Amino acid sequence: MQRFWRGFVPYQLWRFIVVNAKMFMIAKGLVGPKHT
Amino acid sequence: MRPSVVILGAGFAGHTAALHLSEWVKESADVTVVSPRNRFTWFPSLIWVGTGTMPEDEVYFELAPVYEKIGVKYVDGRATVIDTAKRIVTVESETGTTTVSYDFLINATGPYLNFQATPGLGPQHDTTRSVCSVEHAVDARDHYLEIVKDLKAGKKRRLIVGVGHPAATCEGAAFEYLMNVDADLRRRGLRENAELVWLTNEHDPGDFGVDGIEAKKNGRVVTGAAMVRMLLDEAGIKTVLGAGVTKVEGETLTYAQVGADPKSLQYDFAMLIPQFRGIPLRYIDGEANDITEKMTMPNGFMRVDADYEAKPYESYRAADWPALYRSPLFDNIYAAGIAFAPPHPMSKGWKSNDGVPIVAMAPRTGMASGIMGRTVAANIRDQLEGKPPAHHARMSEMPAACIASMGKSLWNGSAASILMIPVARDFEKYPEYGRDLSLCDLDVGLGGAWTKRMLHSVFMWKLQAKPGWQMIPE
């Protein structure tokens, strides 16, 4: 990814939301292979 | 008399198991944690302590008050012997030797930092540094700041960061430390006089002991190898790949390298993660025979329900990885986190010209350890209820999130955000890459720095059992 996007706050805010939503869903087991 | 669940170790796996058991079985069983030093350490932030960007007292808290709050007994000591017939653990502490009885046992003792495997390596020799404990990170910080002084005085210095053994793990933590040193030196305006070297046993950059990472972005596959290579190039960091340190003498380290003869490299500062082994624990049977060799693999980690048959990389299967984390010999003994013996690495192994095996070993830290802790807690709950254990979390079915810091600042810091599903590749379920690339993610930027800082605060809250901790997943 180009350096500009890595520090562009609106884009990073969007990515922050997406990554954390994904992380929460996989940690809760809502998506992906079933475990526990 | 109520049954007793004893947990050895209070790291990610052990402490997570204690938290859940305190909720699930508090009416039916006693839960005891045996761990030395009365401290939980949030290891992911030690890389910041090691660069002087976070005070050490922000990365740990005292365990005893937390356990008192949630009704878990705490024994401050180190387990040394497990009598599997009498179901007794011998515990050594500063005040002497005691014993703790168990009906169910969780071995979550974490790693023994095996500096001895690399002659001359480690803070005890005053040669290389480590960030594997609070004390090591503080030592690394103090020596790093001495280097900063030299750089300020206009001297040129070589800093080597990476792993200190051909079969070490935790390359991700070393990479974070490297990138934080780079960011800190740039912030101080001292980067020009510093030569940074990334020395790792990974055959390809971005392997991280999980056989690399991929994700789908805008319809195309991006790889961790390309991302890490780009980051290292941009930062002007030299790389020594497929290398394993075999000896350290003074300020010179010798390393084996894939397809090469032994080489030497001088350094002014080095932070090298040692090899991990299982914590020394002796297991005995009813006739006082030592059964440690039956209970553990040669690397000291505890055997569980994995397939330990030796096989080549091409034959690794998802089903090799343990599901329950239970001893095959005793149905009341479990191992979780780093303490369980993985069936094999996830990454391919290589050799140097003189035959030294070089392989990035499988990490079992952080999120994976937490999931294992919860899984064994759930299985013990099942057994206490008279049911067979029904909870499984193979590394080939569990996810992992890794936020690799590359500068702590919330204004101009950065981090790589990595999501893997599953951690160990499952080519039967996902024939192309062994992972679900639509769910995997790979990104780098300021948002990652926010996530890394947020995870520090959120998990320090959860792990102190503060209100609502149950809503925060592992």
Chai-1 contact restraints between the chains, C-beta under 6 A:
chainA,res_idxA,chainB,res_idxB,connection_type,confidence,min_distance_angstrom,max_distance_angstrom,comment,restraint_id
A,R6,B,V444,contact,1.0,0.0,6.0,A-B,restraint_1
A,R6,B,G445,contact,1.0,0.0,6.0,A-B,restraint_2
A,G7,B,L446,contact,1.0,0.0,6.0,A-B,restraint_3
A,Q12,B,G445,contact,1.0,0.0,6.0,A-B,restraint_4
A,Q12,B,L446,contact,1.0,0.0,6.0,A-B,restraint_5
A,Q12,B,G447,contact,1.0,0.0,6.0,A-B,restraint_6
A,R15,B,D443,contact,1.0,0.0,6.0,A-B,restraint_7
A,R15,B,G447,contact,1.0,0.0,6.0,A-B,restraint_8
A,F16,B,G447,contact,1.0,0.0,6.0,A-B,restraint_9
A,F16,B,W450,contact,1.0,0.0,6.0,A-B,restraint_10
A,V19,B,S417,contact,1.0,0.0,6.0,A-B,restraint_11
A,K22,B,L419,contact,1.0,0.0,6.0,A-B,restraint_12
A,K22,B,D441,contact,1.0,0.0,6.0,A-B,restraint_13
A,M23,B,A401,contact,1.0,0.0,6.0,A-B,restraint_14
A,I26,B,P399,contact,1.0,0.0,6.0,A-B,restraint_15
A,I26,B,I421,contact,1.0,0.0,6.0,A-B,restraint_16
A,A27,B,P473,contact,1.0,0.0,6.0,A-B,restraint_17
A,K28,B,P473,contact,1.0,0.0,6.0,A-B,restraint_18
A,V31,B,L439,contact,1.0,0.0,6.0,A-B,restraint_19
A,G32,B,P399,contact,1.0,0.0,6.0,A-B,restraint_20
A,G32,B,I421,contact,1.0,0.0,6.0,A-B,restraint_21
A,G32,B,L439,contact,1.0,0.0,6.0,A-B,restraint_22
A,P33,B,E397,contact,1.0,0.0,6.0,A-B,restraint_23
A,P33,B,P422,contact,1.0,0.0,6.0,A-B,restraint_24
A,H35,B,A393,contact,1.0,0.0,6.0,A-B,restraint_25
A,H35,B,E397,contact,1.0,0.0,6.0,A-B,restraint_26
A,H35,B,M398,contact,1.0,0.0,6.0,A-B,restraint_27
A,T36,B,T375,contact,1.0,0.0,6.0,A-B,restraint_28
A,T36,B,H391,contact,1.0,0.0,6.0,A-B,restraint_29
A,T36,B,A393,contact,1.0,0.0,6.0,A-B,restraint_30
